[in-house]
């Protein structure tokens, strides 16, 4: 469907209402028309089908096995034990599992049409929301996952809630369709600690949405808050990023970055990933207003004729960062902006295992393979494990940007009990894993994503088993190396700034990108246009062998690659791969001679 038709559908939707209420009241069909699916995304849901059975059903002249994905929205990934248990119960309406997302949300896949209203109703009554979790609006606002009890972490979490509050779309349609007209505010709006001025700005007058207008944004819009030196939220991949500047223990203001985004299309040179750029620094009281000026600049200047070029990264590139900054500043009369402060990040990794919070309590980061919370046969019983912890420990839970979980506010006296529950269900928080395994991530892809060209979530663990073996053999188990995979080039798994990124091209075929960074601040380059799935571990091994042979003292993979890939005349990726093997073999021979 063309971008213009999407704009027309939004324009004619009466505040994203369309015919959704009537269509979901009709249980005689398992799906909705595509124009309604476009509107449904803004309510936090996507229509999907089970692609594992699509061919079989087509052959039998049956309709697709339709279902819906529903996404819960929670700023900074925060969720209470009660809210977790509600989502756990809702798994019975889905595929028996929940999927943690790398935007710190929760997805339920496989919800049938007749059950969608009940699921959304229960999510909202838990104190969360699905409103704006998808669609051409501001999505879930990400924040630092570590629950440290200091003024900096408290302020960044408050900012994620203020942003989420300001940019909820204002139509009554959501309440009318899913809640029978009952207006329920998410907990982050009811929190008295949130800036009252932000709350007041959330109340919209009758008529068009004061921020989004009649046609909302040209495309989705993503934001995140990071605390240096931890870049767990991948700030350079975001439309807008926020980094606090602290003076005497208090957050004075934030440096804001703009124009990140990773979606692209294979073979279409007009599409490509971009890293965010520094925009300016603003005092804390003006951050949310400055954010609105950025959002409305994208609303008014974003590309509404070609959807593939509609993200704000293309607006920034087309206007230029200086012109974009001037336009945003024009929309901030009376608010002073300052030059962006220098930023420094070390890693996108989570803090797994046990840590002190700073208030006498503990938190525990638990690795969740690919973010899939399920009780699969022969695997860790994640769902039963966290259900028991939520019921018995009753602790706050945080979804991390790497699709892991943090169990927060644990009394030291309960540490042994938590460990016992984890062990009982075969769940390890991180012990014994390679550092690469702890942070490796894949998007959902098949069988539920309609855009997937190849497998992702279901195959990366197997790839990592072989890569792990290589890492251990080479003595690199503790090296910070980032592996990410997506089933298509849209980049939901953020592969384009990883040390190794694998992007689906067709069944069992991947484009292989190499040369990003564990810090998240550099784009990878396309090393191989097409690699068969079974060849991925061997391709990776060649790079790892050369890294081990050539690294300087203390040099991580990202820095070794940058140093060796850019020296001399730049070879083609194929030539470079051959050279890597030759260099590794030569150095290995030299070491053998020296030992002899």
N, C-alpha and C positions, 0 to 999 in steps of 0.2 A: 504494500500500500504506500502511495507516495506521501511525502511530507505534507503537501498542500491539503490532502484529504484528511490527514490527522488534525491539522489546524481547523479545518471546517467542522470536523466532528466535535472538537473541544468547544468551538464557538457556538455551535447549535445545542450544546448539552445542558443548558440551563443550570450552570454551576456544577458540572460533572454528574448530573442526575441521569440524563438520557432516559432509557427504558429499563434500567437495571432493576428497579423494584418489581415491575411487571414480569420481567423475564425470569427473575429468581423465584417468583411466586408460581411460575409455571413448571411443574415437575414432570410434564409429559416429554420433555427433551433433556438430554444430559449436558447440553452446552449452550453457549450464547453466540450471537453473531460477532464478527470480528470488530465492527465499530463499537459495540458494547464492551468488548475486551479491552479496547484502548482506554475507555473511560474507567473500567474496573481497576486498571493498574493504579490509578490515583487513590483508590480505596485500599490498596495494599495487597492486591491479589492478581495472579496471572492465570489465564486458562491454559491448560496443558493436556497432553495425552501420553499414555504409556507407549513409548516408541519401541520397547522390546516386543510388543505384540502388534505393532502397526501393520507390518507386512502380512502377517498371518491373517489379521482381520480384513485387510484389503482383499486378499486372495479369496476369503470366504464371503466377500461382498457385505461386510459388516462395517458399521461406522467406527471411527476411532474410539479408543477407550478413554473418554474425556474425564478430566478431573481439574482441580484447582489447587494452586499453591497459595498459601496465605502467609504473610510476613509480618511479624510483630516488630514494633518500633520502640526502642528504648535508648535514650541518650546515654552515651558512654558505656553502653552494654549492661547497665545496672538492672537487676531483677531480684525481687525478694523470694524467699523460699516458698511462700504461698503462691506467688505468681508462677514460679517454676512448676509447682505441683499442678496448677491449672493447665499449663501447657502439656505436662506429662499426661494428664487425663485426656486432653484433646488429641493426643497421638492415636487414640482409638478411632477417631474420626478421619485419620489420615492413613499413612502407610505403616503405622506402628513405630514410627521414629520421628525425631525432630532433627533439623539441620541447623547448626550454628553457622552464622555467616561472617565473612571477614569485614562486614560493616557493623559488627557487634549486635546483630539481631538474631531472631529465631524464625526459621521457616518450617511450615508443615506442608508436606507434599501429599497429593493424592486425595484431597478432600472432595467429596462428591458434591454436585450442585445443590442437592437438597440439604446438605449439612453446612454449607458455607456461612449462612446467616447465624446459625448457632455458634460456630467457631468464633466469628468476629464479635458477636455479642459477649461471649465469655472472656475473650481477650480484653475487651473494653471494660467489663465489670471487674477485671483483675487490677485495674489501674494503669494498664498500658493502652496502646492503640495500634491500629494498622493504617491509620489515615496518613497518606503521604509516604508510606514505606516504599512505594513504587511510583512510576508516573513522572510527568514533566513538572516536577516541583522539587523543593528542597527535601532530600532524603534524610534518613536517620543521621544525626550528628554524632561523630565518633569522638572518643576522649581517651586519655591515658587509662590503661586497665589497672595498674597497680593501685590498691586502696590505701595508699600511705596517708597518715593522719597529719597533714601539715596544711598551711594556708594556701600553698601553691596548688596542690591536688584538689583541695576543696573549691578553689576558685575556678579551676578548669572544668570541674564537673558542673558547677553552677552555670558556667558559660554554655556548655552543651545543652542544658535545659532551657536557658533563655533563648538560644537560637532555635531550638525545636519549637518553642512556644511562639516565637515571633512569626515563623514561617509555615505554621499550619494553614492549609487553605480554609477559607472561612464559610463556605456554603453549608446550608442546613441539610444538604442532600445526604451526607454520610449518616447523620443521626436518623433521618427519616427512613432510609433504606434498610439499615442494619439494626437500629435500636428502637424502631417504632416511634421515632420522634423524641426519645429521651436524650437529653444532652448530657454527656458524660465527659468531664475534662480529665485528661491523663494526669497522673500524679505530679509530673514535673510542672504542670500549670498550677496545681493547688498548693504547691510547696511555698510557704510564707517566706522562705529565705530567698526566693527568686526576686530579682529587682522589680518592685511595683510598677515602675515606668514601663518595663517590658510587658508586664501583664496588661496594663492599660492599653497599650498599642495593639494588643491581640484582639481586643473587642472591635469588631468591624461594623460599620454602618450598613444599612440596607443598600443593596445594589451590587456593583461589581466588586470583586475582591480588591482591596486597597493595594496589595502588593502584586498579585498575579494577573489582575485584570480579567478579561473575558477568555483569553486563550492560554493563560498560564505561561510557563516558560517554553522556550524552543525545544529543550530536552531536559533530561534529569540533571540534578545539581547536587554535588556532594561536598561535605565540609568535615573537617576534623581538627582537633586540638591536640598538640603534642608538647611534652615537657622535655627539654634538652637534658641529657643527651639521648634519650630513648625515643626512637621514631617508630614505635609499634603501630601507630595509625597510618603510616605511609603518607606523610604530609605532602610530599611532592607529587602524589598521584591525585590530589584533590582539587576540585574547582576553587575552593578557598581553604586555606590553612591558617591556624592561629598558634603562635608560640609566645608564652608569657615572659615578661621581663620583670625580674624581682628586685626590689629595693628595700633593704632592711627587713627582709622576710615577708614583704607584702607585694602582691602583684600590682605594679604601677601601670602596666599597659601590655599590649600585644603587638608583635610583628605579624603582619598578614601577608600571605602568599596567594597568588591567583594563577589560574590557567593550567592546572594539571589535569591529566585525563589519559586513559590508556586504550580506549577502544580504537580499532582500525578494521580494515577489510583487506583480505589477501589480494594482492595484485592491483589495488587501487591506491595510487601514489598520492592522491589528494587526501587520504586518511592516514593518520599516524599518531603514535603516542607522543605526549609532551610532558615534561616535568614542569611543575609550578615555578613561578618566579616571584621574588620579593616585590611587594607593592608599596607598603609603607608601614609605619608604626603609629598606633593611636593609643591614647590614654584609655584606661579600663572603662570609664563611664561611657565612652563613645563607640565601643567595639560593635555592639549590636546594630547601632544606626549606620556605622560604616559598612557593615555586612549587608544591610538592606540596600544601600547605595550601589554596592557591587551587583547584587541580585537584580535590581531594576535596570542597571546598565545592560546586563545580559538579556533581560526581558525585552528591552527596546532595540538593542543592536545585534542580538544573536540571529543566526541564519535560519529563517523560517521557510525557505524554499527548497533546501536540500538537507534532509534529516541527518545524513551521514556527516555533515559538517556543522551541526547545530549546537554542539557542546561549547561551553565557554572557552575552552582551550583554543578553538578556532577564532572566536571573537577577539581574544587577546592577541593572537598571532596576526590577524588581519588588521586590527587597529594599531598594533604596536603597543608595548607596555607603557610607554610614556603617554600616548594619547588616551589609552584606557585609564590610566591613573588620573589624568586631567579630567576626564568625564566623570569619574567617581567623585573626585574632589568637588566638582561643580555641583553635585547633588548633596553636598554636606556643608551648607552655608553656616558659618559660625563655629565649625568644628575644625580644629587644627590637626594636620597630619605631619608626621616627621619621617626622616629617612629610616628605612628598615634597618634593624639591628642585625649584626652578623649572627648566623645560625651555625650550630655544630651538633651533628648527630653521630652516634656510634653504631647503632644497630636497630633493626626492626623486631628483634626477638622479644619473647615474653619471659618474665621471671617465673620459671616453673619451680616446683618444690616448695619448701617451707621458708617463710620470711617473716620478720617482725614488721608490724604496721607503724609503730611509733607511739602507740597508746597502751602498750602492755599486752595487746592481743596479736594474733598471728594471722597470716593468710597463706593459702596453699594453692599454687598454680598446678593444674592437672592437664596433662596432654590428652587431647581427644583426637584420635586418628581421623583426619579429613573433616572434623567437626560433626560427624554423624553420631548422634546419641541414640543408640539402639541396643537391643539385647540379641545380637546375631550369634548363631551357633558357632562355637569354637573361637569366639572372640571375647574381649572384655565386655562385661554386662553393664554398659554405661548407664542405660536408662534405669535399671533396678538400683544401681549404685547411688545415683544422684537423687533418686526418689527417697531412698532410705536416709541419706544425709540431710535432705530438706526436711524430712519429718522428724528426725531425732536430734539434729544439731540446730536446725532452724536458723541458718546463717544466710546473710546476703550472698548473692552469686553474681559474678561478672563474666560476661562473654568477651573474650579478648579479640583483637583484630586478626589474630592468627588462628581463630576458631578453636581456641582452648577455653578452659573454664578456670576461674579463680573463686575459691571458697574463702570468704572474707570474715573478719570479726570473730575469729576462732579463739575461744578461751584456751590458754595453754593446757588447762586440765582436760580439754576435749581432744587434744592432738592425737593421743593414742587411739581414741575411739574413731576418729576420722581415718587414720591409717588402717585400722582394723576393717572398716567398711570397704575402703578401697581394695585392700588385699582380698577380702571375702569375695568380691566381684571381679577379681582379676584385672583391676585397674591400677596402673602405676603412674605416679605423677610425672616422672621424667627419668628416674634412675636407670642407668644402663643404656640409654639411647645415645646415638650420635647427636652432636649438636645440630647437624643438618636435618636429621629426622624431626627434631623438636619443632622446627619452624617451617618444614615443608608443607605446602598447601596445594589443594586442587579445587577447582570449581565443581559444582554438582554435575553438569553435563548430562549424559544419558543415564537413565531412560526418560527423565522428566523434562529436560530443557529442550524446547523446540528449535533452538538455534545451534545446538551442539552438532559438530561435524565429526567428532571422534570422542572416545571415552576420556574421562579425566579422573573423577573421584574413585572410580572402581579399579583403575589401573595404576595410579601413582604409588600406592603402598607396595605393590609388587616390584615396581621399578626401584623404589627406595630400598627394598630388601637387598637387591643386587648392588646398588650404589653404596649402601651401608657396608657391605662385605668388602668392597674396594677401599672405602675409607679406613676401615679397621686394618686391612692388610697393609696399607701404606702409612699407617700411623697418623691418620688425619681425623680420627673420630671426634676430636675436640675442636676442630677448625670451624669457624663461623662461615658456612657456605649456604646460600639461599637457593632452594629449588622450588619452582612453582609451575603449575600446569593448568591449562584451560582447554576446554573442548572446542572452542572456536576463537576467532581473533578479537572478539569484543572485549576481552581482557578482564572479566570479572574476578579472576584469580590473581590479578596484578602480576603477570609474568614478565612484563617488559622492563622492569628494573631489578630483576633477580639475577643472581650469578648465572643460573641456568633456568631458562624459561622454555617450556614446551607448549606449543599452540596447535590445536587440532586443525588439520587441513581436510582430511577425509578419513574414513574408517581405518584406524591403526596407522595413520600417517600424521606426522607432526613437523611443523617448522621449529627449528631449534635456535634459540637466542642465547647468547653467552655474553657476559661482560658487564652486567649491572653491578649492584653492590648490596651487601648485607646492610648497609646504612640507608638504602632506599633513595640515594641521591644521584644515581647515574642510570641512564638507559642502556640496555643491552643491545647488541647488534645481531643481525640475522647471520648466523654462521652456516646453517644448512637449511635450504628451502624445504626439503622433505627428508624425513628420517622415519623408517619403520619403527614401530613400537619396540620390537624385540632388539633393535640395534641401539636404542637409547643408552642403556648402561655402558656399552662398549665405547660409544662416542664420548660419554662423560669421563670414562676411565683415562682416555688419552690426555685429556686436559689435566686431570688430577695427577697423573704420573709426571707430566712436565712441570706442574706446580711444585710437586715435592722435590724434583731434581733442581729446580732453578730458583726457588724462593730465597729471599734474603732473610736475615735474622728478624723474627717477629712479623714478617710480612704476611698478611692475610691474602686469600685467593683474589679478592677484588683488586687489591693493590698490585699483586703480581701480574694479573691480566692487563691492567691499565699500563703497566710499565713495559711489558714485553710485546703487547699487541700493537703498540703505537710507535715502536722504535724502528728506524730504518724505513725502507720503502714498504708501504702497506701491501701485504700479499692478499690474494683473494681468500675467502674463508676456507675453500678446499685446500689451497696451498698452505695456509696456516696450520690446518689440521695435520697435514703431512709433516710440516716442519716441527710441530710439537712432538710427534712420535720420534723423528730423527734426533731432535735435541735431547729428549729423555734417554734414548738409547745410547747416545754418545756420552752423556754424563754418567750413565750407569756403567759404561765400559771404562771410563776414566777412574771411577771409584773402585772398580774391580782390580784394575792394574795397580792402583795405589795400595790396596789391601794386600796384593800379592807381593 
